[in-house]
Amino acid sequence: MTITSYNPADPADLVVAVEEPGAEAVRAAVARARGAQAGWLAAGAGARSVALGRIADAVEAHAEELAALVVREVGKPLAEARGEVARTAAIWRYYAQAPYAPSGAVHETAGGPGLLLTRRRPHGVAGLIAPWNFPLAIPSWKAAPAMAVGNAVVLKPAPEATACALRLAELVALAGLPQDVFAVLPGGAEEGAALVDAADVVSFTGSTGVGRAVVRAATERGVPVQAELGGLNAALVLPDADIAQAAGHIAAAVAGYAGQKCTATSRVIAVGEAYGPLRDALVKALEAADDAVCGPVVNAAARDRLTGAVDSAVAAGATVLTGGRVPERPGWYVEPTLLAGVPAEHPLAREEFFGPVAVLHAAADLDAAIVLANDTPHSLATSVHSGSLDVALAAADRLDAGMIRINAPSSGVDFHLPFGGAKGASHGEREQGQAALDFYTVGRTISVLPAGPGGGA
């Protein structure tokens, strides 16, 4: 079969078409990576650090080309695409320092001479399955820490981001890495399953259903696995918040990149008297979100799923406060949409739809708002908007979310800090920062005792 990737803003524009390699090709790539991994580890911290730094240099040197490709292949607005490219370079440069970090510790023995050492070592080959929405940054924040600590990697990108992944592989090759230390295998479900079945450690970002299957398959093999599965993220706005600022932040988190971020806001909870002013300010802010902010969704199926959900909610009694329509123009566009009165059991109130659609709720007080925010099977990020730091921090202590942002959009990631959600939003270790370095290594305990009579020098 052929993998095709089209421009979401111009569906007649075919970005790339490649043949699916099949499961056997994936297994062969993992075998080659395993053969290259020992030499990559043996090259030492200095060589790995230099190589990762050179990857950052290559990304920076091709920044405008990469940003244009991201815009064309996944429909990301240009400003966000440039930001992603800059973040991608920063990720590789950040992890270029990791090879020099301590990989263990020395401990005292319980009694007598000797040394007790703890040391972390790479698993071998990291199988990475990445989504399309951050086609450079997410593959990089998986691959860079894995490679920094001495693993080889095989990356299977989402079909919709094939061209970006292949171009990233070309830039990685410019850094002079040993052959097969970094490989990209385009493909679909067959290739993804084969990679999970062959790799020594697995990292996945994508849909909940596929992610759970990945976790089961890797767990049955006994290999470490992490999975990021998105979330149904809430924004809480208290009456003492700066309403205009809060509306701007929330609109950015709803409409930015057409809501196609796992940290996007899809539920807005107005507390008490904040409801009316926030509703009006948020409608105004969403109506001002143009293509430079929102852009198209990734394909026709995504567009139809979103508009179908909105129509279903209206049929169930909801009110569209703004948006809800498909513009009469080429491309897979959906207007930024805000609904009120969505029944609690409706899918828009219970499931992630990955688009520029949000539901406005009312809560009598902060306690009710926290109960409502926590009433979800998967929560990655929650934002709290209040003029009182004490109230915001108290709320943060009671919210079930992996990331809590105060007076800021729910969307946004600091790549040097742990990234992950609560409940069903994540499985396994966190991504990014020191957490990623720990995930891509395994601990060993080493006891060193004297050789005894006749031994030693």
VODOVO-254320 format. One record per residue (C-alpha): x, y, z. Coordinates in pm, whole numbers, padded with zeros to 5 digits, always signed. Layout:
<dodos>
XYZ ...
</dodos>
This chain:
<dodos>
+00000+00000+00000 +00099+00363-00046 +00121+00622+00230 +00002+00961+00115 +00018+01295+00292 -00185+01594+00169 -00179+01963+00250 -00473+02032+00488 -00511+02384+00352 -00510+02262-00010 -00629+01900-00031 -00524+01878-00398 -00159+01927-00295 +00006+01587-00245 +00304+01644-00017 +00454+01294-00033 +00369+00940-00137 +00578+00641-00028 +00524+00269-00022 +00458+00107+00313 +00769-00097+00393 +00589-00377+00578 +00659-00554+00906 +00965-00739+00782 +01137-00412+00689 +01071-00281+01038 +01223-00590+01197 +01525-00557+00970 +01567-00190+01065 +01554-00279+01435 +01815-00550+01379 +02046-00303+01204 +01991-00051+01482 +02077-00313+01741 +02400-00384+01557 +02489-00014+01552 +02392+00057+01912 +02696-00099+02080 +02934+00120+01882 +02724+00429+01949 +02744+00365+02324 +03113+00281+02310 +03188+00606+02124 +03152+00780+02459 +02983+01085+02603 +03188+01330+02401 +03099+01180+02065 +02729+01159+02149 +02725+01515+02278 +02891+01651+01965 +02657+01456+01737 +02341+01581+01909 +02474+01936+01899 +02533+01902+01526 +02173+01788+01478 +02062+02108+01651 +02288+02307+01418 +02139+02134+01112 +01784+02208+01225 +01870+02574+01281 +02044+02601+00946 +01729+02478+00768 +01476+02652+00993 +01271+02836+00729 +01259+02533+00500 +01141+02315+00789 +00878+02566+00900 +00739+02582+00547 +00722+02203+00532 +00537+02187+00865 +00286+02445+00738 +00235+02254+00416 +00213+01901+00555 +00017+01939+00880 -00146+02282+00838 +00025+02450+01132 +00013+02832+01120 +00349+02979+01021 +00427+03145+01354 +00364+02818+01539 +00562+02623+01281 +00861+02852+01331 +00822+02811+01705 +00822+02433+01671 +01139+02437+01463 +01313+02657+01720 +01198+02423+01997 +01322+02122+01802 +01671+02267+01778 +01662+02357+02148 +01559+02003+02240 +01858+01850+02061 +02091+02108+02215 +01951+02049+02563 +02003+01673+02541 +02349+01722+02391 +02461+01794+02748 +02300+01480+02890 +02581+01236+02798 +02799+01413+03055 +02547+01379+03338 +02620+01128+03615 +02492+00783+03523 +02502+00638+03873 +02642+00666+04223 +02891+00507+04462 +02759+00364+04791 +02918+00241+05110 +02926-00132+05174 +02740-00271+05472 +03071-00389+05613 +03427-00449+05500 +03619-00320+05199 +03476-00286+04852 +03258-00064+04638 +02887-00067+04565 +02792+00108+04243 +02461+00193+04085 +02467+00268+03714 +02210+00336+03444 +02261+00184+03100 +02064+00204+02772 +01805-00057+02682 +01928-00104+02324 +01685+00000+02050 +01409+00250+02123 +01096+00210+01913 +00930+00550+01878 +00576+00601+01745 +00499+00971+01698 +00186+01170+01606 +00143+01422+01328 +00058+01737+01523 +00416+01819+01629 +00598+01645+01344 +00946+01761+01444 +00932+01838+01815 +00773+01518+01944 +01000+01280+01747 +01292+01489+01873 +01193+01486+02239 +01167+01109+02214 +01480+01043+02006 +01721+01294+02161 +01716+01158+02520 +01715+00798+02396 +02023+00863+02183 +02197+01077+02446 +02215+00783+02686 +02334+00542+02418 +02029+00385+02257 +01974+00357+01883 +01627+00457+01766 +01375+00355+01502 +01099+00612+01447 +00760+00542+01290 +00586+00873+01224 +00216+00922+01167 +00133+00892+00795 +00016+01255+00791 +00367+01368+00896 +00575+01141+00673 +00755+01417+00481 +00859+01598+00800 +00999+01280+00953 +01194+01189+00641 +01342+01537+00623 +01438+01519+00990 +01619+01193+00916 +01814+01365+00638 +01920+01642+00876 +02020+01392+01145 +02239+01221+00885 +02426+01551+00832 +02552+01524+01190 +02771+01227+01098 +02611+00968+01322 +02705+00604+01266 +02472+00443+01015 +02149+00295+01156 +02166+00475+01491 +01865+00684+01381 +01619+00538+01132 +01276+00647+01009 +01030+00383+00886 +00708+00534+00746 +00401+00319+00780 +00068+00248+00936 -00072+00000+01185 +00126-00298+01055 +00459-00120+01086 +00369+00021+01427 +00280-00322+01563 +00601-00469+01424 +00807-00196+01592 +00641-00256+01928 +00708-00627+01884 +01080-00580+01809 +01211-00282+02008 +01374-00297+02352 +01188+00009+02484 +00879+00176+02339 +00749+00532+02345 +00410+00616+02193 +00206+00934+02151 -00136+00914+01988 -00495+00809+02036 -00623+00638+02349 -00739+00322+02173 -00416+00260+01984 -00208+00359+02286 -00374+00101+02508 -00305-00167+02248 +00061-00059+02237 +00085-00076+02615 -00065-00425+02624 +00166-00555+02351 +00483-00410+02505 +00386-00521+02855 +00327-00877+02738 +00682-00875+02599 +00817-00734+02924 +00970-00422+02769 +00938-00073+02919 +00667+00138+02757 +00538+00490+02795 +00225+00620+02624 +00084+00971+02601 -00283+00956+02504 -00411+01312+02520 -00670+01455+02754 -00996+01639+02808 -00845+01958+02944 -01029+02218+03149 -00984+02588+03218 -01120+02720+03549 -01199+03093+03569 -01280+03252+03905 -01470+03582+03948 -01154+03763+04065 -00962+03675+03747 -00866+03927+03482 -01149+03819+03252 -01007+03970+02934 -00671+03807+02993 -00829+03474+03080 -01044+03483+02766 -00739+03554+02553 -00547+03266+02706 -00837+03025+02671 -00913+03129+02313 -00548+03065+02225 -00573+02719+02384 -00901+02639+02205 -00830+02777+01859 -00449+02775+01836 -00348+02528+01563 -00718+02442+01535 -00715+02285+01880 -00490+02004+01758 -00275+01985+02068 -00310+01732+02345 -00290+02027+02589 -00568+02227+02414 -00862+02347+02622 -01192+02174+02546 -01385+02252+02866 -01422+02601+03014 -01560+02621+03368 -01678+02964+03480 -01716+03002+03856 -02008+03204+03992 -02031+03560+03860 -01749+03501+03610 -01988+03322+03373 -02151+03613+03190 -01843+03832+03143 -01628+03532+03047 -01884+03405+02797 -01896+03740+02620 -01518+03793+02625 -01448+03441+02506 -01692+03466+02216 -01520+03789+02108 -01173+03637+02138 -01266+03323+01941 -01428+03526+01665 -01099+03717+01628 -00898+03395+01577 -00809+03395+01207 -00607+03153+00993 -00284+03287+01138 -00400+03144+01471 -00635+02858+01389 -00570+02705+01046 -00726+02385+00909 -00774+02052+01082 -00561+01769+00952 -00805+01592+00717 -01165+01559+00604 -01243+01286+00857 -01135+01512+01144 -01348+01797+01009 -01654+01576+00970 -01615+01427+01316 -01605+01774+01471 -01903+01913+01282 -02099+01596+01347 -02034+01629+01721 -02147+01991+01721 -02466+01905+01533 -02534+01618+01772 -02487+01843+02075 -02727+02102+01933 -02983+01829+01870 -02943+01731+02237 -03020+02086+02353 -02687+02272+02340 -02648+02628+02212 -02375+02740+01975 -02238+03067+02114 -02002+03116+01822 -01866+02918+01529 -01984+02569+01445 -01969+02610+01070 -01740+02498+00788 -01618+02796+00581 -01691+02780+00209 -01331+02759+00093 -01075+02496-00004 -00914+02310+00284 -01034+02129+00592 -01138+02426+00803 -01372+02444+01103 -01463+02772+01270 -01350+02812+01632 -01657+02702+01825 -01795+02754+02174 -02107+02574+02299 -02313+02604+02616 -02570+02373+02762 -02404+02053+02639 -02549+01758+02833 -02304+01603+03077 -02328+01263+02908 -02270+01396+02553 -01940+01291+02389 -01827+01656+02359 -01832+01673+02739 -01661+01334+02785 -01420+01273+02497 -01127+01444+02327 -01222+01561+01976 -00891+01729+01883 -01029+02040+01718 -01119+02407+01781 -01434+02325+01980 -01492+02394+02350 -01783+02357+02591 -01867+02629+02844 -01989+02512+03187 -02109+02703+03492 -02006+02615+03847 -02157+02769+04159 -01824+02785+04344 -01467+02661+04333 -01552+02330+04498 -01808+02253+04227 -01564+02364+03956 -01296+02127+04081 -01541+01837+04095 -01644+01912+03736 -01284+01951+03617 -01185+01620+03775 -01486+01436+03630 -01299+01295+03332 -01123+00965+03263 -00817+01143+03122 -00675+01484+03205 -00341+01609+03081 -00347+01984+03149 -00570+02220+03346 -00546+02598+03368 -00663+02807+03663 -00734+03178+03626 -00756+03386+03944 -00625+03708+04091 -00546+03526+04416 -00231+03317+04420 -00347+03147+04739 -00674+03038+04577 -00500+02924+04258 -00241+02717+04446 -00510+02564+04667 -00701+02466+04353 -00388+02320+04197 -00350+02087+04495 -00697+01941+04431 -00694+01906+04052 -00633+01569+03886 -00404+01672+03601 -00046+01607+03509 +00016+01971+03423 -00146+02267+03599 -00094+02616+03462 -00195+02924+03660 -00300+03237+03468 -00171+03083+03147 -00319+02879+02860 -00350+02506+02919 -00151+02459+02600 +00225+02491+02627 +00513+02266+02726 +00851+02330+02887 +01066+02067+02718 +01305+02033+03013 +01029+01942+03259 +00835+01614+03297 +00540+01588+03059 +00243+01361+03115 -00116+01338+03233 -00333+01187+03502 -00563+00884+03499 -00598+00745+03146 -00408+01030+02980 -00068+00866+03029 +00092+00533+03098 +00439+00473+03236 +00720+00720+03295 +00695+01087+03206 +00854+01227+02891 +01113+01506+02869 +01386+01624+03104 +01549+01391+03353 +01240+01168+03347 +01311+01081+02982 +01675+00998+03054 +01560+00764+03331 +01300+00598+03107 +01548+00519+02829 +01790+00355+03073 +01780+00065+03318 +01944+00058+03660 +02221-00185+03748 +02377-00253+04087 +02744-00352+04080 +02936-00492+04375 +03317-00466+04361 +03502-00665+04629 +03874-00726+04684 +04021-01013+04486 +04145-01181+04805 +04477-01354+04878 +04682-01387+04564 +04457-01158+04363 +04512-00811+04233 +04835-00635+04146 
</dodos>
